[in-house]
Amino acid sequence: MLVLIVGMLVFLGIHTVPMRRAVRDGLVQRLGENAYKGLFTLTAVVGLGLIIVGKGTAGFVPLYPPVPGARHLALLLMPVALILVLAGSMPGNIKRFVPNPMLTGVKLWAVLHLLANGDLASVILFGGFLAWAVIDVISLKRRGVAKPTDKVSPAWDAAAVLGGIVLYGVIAHYHAVLFRMPVIY
């Protein structure tokens, strides 16, 4: 469980840096834009690796019973969550209709998994990501980050949809190996 907690602190910790504009700008000024991005990416990858190992090796400590039907709901809506996560990093039209699609996708992913799981490691993982996504949305609103209004090629939206579906297939296939929990059983 400790590896999961450390991974969450590292991954979510580095993802709070952009919320503090002065901290981010100070790091960019000291390190340079490319070095900052490289350090950010390296830290995030290390954190993500620790999260995957930590969740996969965490003991099962039940806290509450999963919500009936939540696994089926997750099977149905996880492709949507992944499409939104990918759309958040593409200049597609989805951003014009869904505020902060990446954070919306993360919140959907987290809520679906909190409903379908009831153990301590899941609450730490998915509750932590849900809390971070909510805080980041609040931070974006305070910083006045504007929603795009210009239409762009629908190819970006098609790429997000196709990529989300492919990513869902890959994650579903390896889910049992990574997290000791098959998507369908």
C-alpha positions in Angstrom: 0.0 0.0 0.0 2.9 2.3 0.7 4.1 2.1 -2.9 0.7 3.2 -4.1 0.6 6.1 -1.7 4.1 7.3 -2.7 3.2 6.9 -6.4 0.0 9.0 -5.9 2.0 11.7 -4.0 4.7 11.8 -6.8 2.2 11.7 -9.7 -0.4 14.1 -8.4 2.2 16.2 -6.7 3.9 17.0 -10.0 0.5 17.6 -11.5 -0.3 20.3 -9.0 2.7 22.4 -10.1 0.9 24.0 -13.1 -1.9 25.0 -10.7 0.7 27.3 -9.0 1.6 29.6 -11.9 4.4 31.3 -9.9 6.0 28.0 -9.0 5.8 26.7 -12.6 7.1 29.9 -14.1 10.0 30.0 -11.5 11.0 26.4 -12.5 10.8 27.2 -16.2 13.0 30.3 -15.6 15.5 28.3 -13.6 15.6 25.1 -15.7 14.4 26.2 -19.1 11.1 25.2 -20.8 12.5 21.9 -22.2 14.2 20.8 -19.0 11.1 21.6 -17.0 8.9 19.5 -19.4 11.5 16.7 -19.3 11.6 16.7 -15.5 7.8 17.0 -15.3 7.4 14.0 -17.6 10.1 11.9 -15.9 8.5 12.5 -12.5 5.0 11.7 -13.8 6.2 8.5 -15.4 8.0 7.4 -12.2 4.8 8.2 -10.2 2.6 6.3 -12.7 4.9 3.3 -12.5 4.7 3.3 -8.7 0.9 3.7 -8.8 0.6 0.7 -11.2 3.0 -1.5 -9.1 1.4 -0.3 -5.8 -2.2 -0.9 -6.9 -1.2 -4.3 -8.4 0.5 -5.4 -5.2 -1.8 -3.8 -2.6 -3.6 -6.1 -0.3 -7.4 -6.2 -0.4 -8.9 -4.2 2.5 -12.7 -4.0 2.0 -14.4 -0.7 2.9 -17.8 -0.9 1.3 -19.7 -3.2 -1.1 -19.5 -2.3 -4.8 -22.6 -0.7 -6.2 -24.7 -3.4 -8.0 -24.4 -3.0 -11.8 -21.4 -0.6 -11.5 -19.1 -3.0 -13.3 -21.4 -3.1 -16.3 -21.7 0.7 -16.2 -17.9 1.0 -16.2 -17.7 -1.4 -19.2 -20.1 0.9 -21.0 -18.7 4.3 -20.1 -15.0 3.7 -19.8 -14.5 4.2 -23.6 -16.2 7.6 -23.2 -13.8 8.5 -20.3 -10.8 7.6 -22.4 -12.0 9.5 -25.4 -12.4 12.6 -23.2 -8.9 12.2 -21.7 -7.4 12.0 -25.2 -9.5 14.8 -26.5 -8.1 17.0 -23.8 -4.7 17.0 -25.4 -5.9 17.5 -29.0 -7.2 20.6 -30.7 -10.6 19.1 -31.5 -14.1 20.3 -31.4 -14.9 18.2 -28.3 -13.3 21.0 -26.3 -15.9 23.4 -27.5 -18.7 21.3 -26.0 -17.1 19.6 -23.0 -15.4 21.9 -20.5 -11.9 20.5 -19.7 -12.4 17.1 -21.5 -9.3 15.5 -19.9 -10.4 16.4 -16.4 -14.0 15.3 -17.2 -12.7 12.0 -18.4 -10.5 11.5 -15.3 -13.5 12.3 -13.1 -15.7 9.8 -15.0 -13.0 7.1 -14.8 -12.6 7.7 -11.0 -16.3 7.7 -10.2 -16.9 4.6 -12.2 -14.1 2.8 -10.4 -15.2 4.0 -7.0 -18.6 2.6 -7.6 -17.3 -0.7 -9.0 -14.7 -1.3 -6.2 -14.9 -0.9 -2.5 -11.4 -1.6 -1.2 -8.9 0.8 0.4 -6.4 0.8 -2.5 -9.2 1.7 -4.9 -10.4 4.6 -2.7 -6.8 5.9 -2.4 -6.2 5.6 -6.2 -9.6 6.7 -7.6 -10.5 9.1 -4.8 -7.1 10.7 -5.1 -7.5 11.3 -8.8 -11.1 12.5 -8.4 -10.0 15.0 -5.8 -7.1 16.2 -8.0 -9.4 16.6 -11.0 -11.9 18.6 -9.1 -9.2 20.8 -7.6 -7.7 21.3 -11.0 -11.0 22.4 -12.5 -11.4 25.0 -9.8 -7.8 26.1 -10.4 -8.4 26.5 -14.1 -11.5 28.6 -13.5 -9.6 30.8 -11.0 -6.8 31.2 -13.6 -9.3 32.2 -16.2 -8.4 29.5 -18.8 -10.7 30.1 -21.7 -12.6 27.4 -23.6 -11.8 27.3 -27.3 -14.4 28.6 -29.6 -12.9 28.1 -33.1 -14.0 25.2 -35.2 -11.1 22.8 -36.2 -10.9 19.8 -38.4 -13.2 17.0 -37.2 -10.2 14.7 -37.8 -9.0 15.6 -34.4 -12.2 14.4 -32.8 -12.1 11.2 -34.9 -8.6 10.6 -33.7 -9.7 11.1 -30.1 -12.6 8.6 -30.6 -10.5 6.0 -32.4 -7.6 6.4 -29.9 -9.9 6.2 -27.0 -11.5 3.0 -28.3 -8.1 1.4 -29.1 -6.7 2.5 -25.7 -9.8 0.9 -24.0 -9.1 -2.3 -25.8 -5.5 -2.4 -24.7 -6.3 -1.5 -21.1 -9.1 -4.0 -21.0 -6.8 -6.7 -22.3 -4.0 -6.0 -19.8 -6.2 -5.0 -16.8 -6.0 -8.4 -15.1 -2.2 -8.5 -15.5 -1.6 -5.0 -14.2 -4.2 -4.8 -11.5 -5.2 -8.4 -10.7 -8.8 -7.6 -11.7 -10.1 -8.8 -15.1 -12.5 -6.4 -16.8 -14.8 -9.2 -17.6 -15.1 -12.4 -15.5 
